[in-house]
């Protein structure tokens, strides 16, 4: 029970925040357009990012294969790192740079909790162990 809560407490806000932002991006809401233009990206980039965010949010909440969930976590990681870097590059205030990094910390906490829960809650890694090469 504790491992389920450890997973769901950060995951629900992450999934809802990313999917909600993705809907605004995909629909080209004026505030999303203003941000993307300020950062120097083309308008059509919002459609790509928006759809990916919505699908990623669904992948975190729905029972999907492990690989899809890993891709969602990877996509959110790249998106939030790129957002922080983009805001820093155009000279935005530090709050605009730190906000995506806080979101990234939540994504990483959710990912670690998912890995822990997937391993049975005993702390074992679910990744296969590499075997040394035989001579």
C-alpha positions as CSV (number, residue, x, y, z in Angstrom):
1,X,0.0,0.0,0.0
2,X,2.8,2.4,0.9
3,X,4.6,1.8,-2.4
4,X,1.3,2.6,-4.3
5,X,1.0,5.9,-2.5
6,X,4.6,6.6,-3.1
7,X,4.0,6.3,-6.8
8,X,0.5,7.9,-7.2
9,X,1.2,11.0,-5.1
10,X,3.7,12.5,-7.5
11,X,2.4,10.8,-10.6
12,X,-1.2,12.1,-10.7
13,X,-0.1,15.8,-10.6
14,X,2.7,15.2,-13.1
15,X,0.3,13.4,-15.5
16,X,-2.5,16.0,-15.2
17,X,-0.1,19.0,-15.4
18,X,1.6,17.6,-18.5
19,X,-1.6,16.4,-20.2
20,X,-3.4,19.7,-19.4
21,X,-0.5,21.7,-20.8
22,X,-0.5,19.4,-23.8
23,X,-4.1,20.1,-24.5
24,X,-3.5,23.8,-24.4
25,X,-0.5,23.4,-26.7
26,X,-2.3,21.1,-29.2
27,X,-5.2,23.6,-29.4
28,X,-2.8,26.5,-29.9
29,X,-4.2,28.5,-27.0
30,X,-3.0,32.1,-27.3
31,X,-0.8,31.9,-24.1
32,X,0.9,28.8,-25.3
33,X,1.5,30.5,-28.7
34,X,3.0,33.5,-27.0
35,X,5.5,31.4,-25.0
36,X,6.5,29.3,-28.0
37,X,7.0,32.4,-30.1
38,X,9.0,34.1,-27.3
39,X,11.3,31.1,-27.2
40,X,11.8,31.2,-31.0
41,X,10.1,28.0,-32.0
42,X,7.6,27.7,-34.9
43,X,3.9,27.5,-34.1
44,X,3.5,24.0,-35.5
45,X,5.9,22.7,-32.8
46,X,3.0,23.2,-30.3
47,X,1.0,20.5,-32.0
48,X,3.8,18.0,-31.8
49,X,4.7,18.7,-28.2
50,X,1.0,19.0,-27.2
51,X,0.0,15.6,-28.6
52,X,3.1,14.0,-27.1
53,X,2.3,15.4,-23.6
54,X,-1.3,14.2,-23.7
55,X,-0.2,10.7,-24.8
56,X,2.5,10.7,-22.1
57,X,0.0,11.7,-19.4
58,X,-2.2,8.8,-20.5
59,X,0.7,6.5,-20.4
60,X,1.5,7.3,-16.8
61,X,-2.1,6.8,-15.6
62,X,-3.3,3.9,-17.8
63,X,-2.2,0.3,-17.6
64,X,0.2,0.3,-20.6
65,X,3.3,-1.8,-21.4
66,X,6.4,-0.9,-19.5
67,X,8.2,0.4,-22.6
68,X,5.5,3.0,-23.3
69,X,5.6,4.2,-19.7
70,X,9.4,4.5,-19.9
71,X,9.1,6.5,-23.1
72,X,6.6,8.8,-21.4
73,X,9.1,9.5,-18.6
74,X,11.9,10.0,-21.1
75,X,9.8,12.4,-23.1
76,X,8.8,14.4,-20.1
77,X,12.4,14.6,-19.0
78,X,13.5,15.9,-22.4
79,X,10.6,18.3,-22.6
80,X,11.3,19.8,-19.1
81,X,15.1,20.0,-19.6
82,X,14.5,21.7,-23.0
83,X,12.0,24.2,-21.5
84,X,14.5,25.2,-18.7
85,X,17.3,25.5,-21.3
86,X,15.2,27.5,-23.7
87,X,14.1,29.9,-21.0
88,X,17.6,30.4,-19.9
89,X,18.9,30.9,-23.4
90,X,16.5,33.7,-24.2
91,X,17.3,35.5,-20.9
92,X,14.1,34.9,-19.0
93,X,14.0,35.4,-15.3
94,X,15.3,32.6,-13.1
95,X,11.8,31.6,-12.0
96,X,11.0,30.6,-15.6
97,X,14.1,28.5,-15.6
98,X,13.6,26.9,-12.2
99,X,9.9,26.0,-12.7
100,X,10.5,23.3,-15.3
101,X,13.3,22.0,-13.2
102,X,10.9,21.5,-10.3
103,X,8.6,19.7,-12.6
104,X,11.5,17.6,-13.7
105,X,12.3,16.7,-10.0
106,X,8.6,15.5,-9.7
107,X,8.9,13.5,-12.9
108,X,12.1,11.8,-11.6
109,X,10.5,11.1,-8.2
110,X,7.5,9.5,-9.9
111,X,9.8,7.5,-12.2
112,X,11.9,6.2,-9.2
113,X,8.7,5.3,-7.3
114,X,7.4,3.4,-10.3
115,X,10.6,1.5,-10.7
116,X,10.6,0.7,-6.9
117,X,7.0,-0.4,-7.1
118,X,7.6,-2.5,-10.3
119,X,10.5,-4.3,-8.5
120,X,8.0,-5.5,-5.8
121,X,8.8,-2.7,-3.3
122,X,12.0,-4.4,-2.1
123,X,14.4,-2.0,-3.7
124,X,15.7,-4.4,-6.4
125,X,16.3,-3.0,-9.8
126,X,14.0,-4.2,-12.5
127,X,16.7,-3.7,-15.1
128,X,18.5,-6.8,-16.3
129,X,21.9,-7.2,-14.9
130,X,24.8,-7.2,-17.3
131,X,26.9,-10.4,-17.2
132,X,30.6,-10.2,-17.6
133,X,31.9,-11.4,-21.0
134,X,33.4,-14.9,-21.0
135,X,36.8,-15.3,-22.4
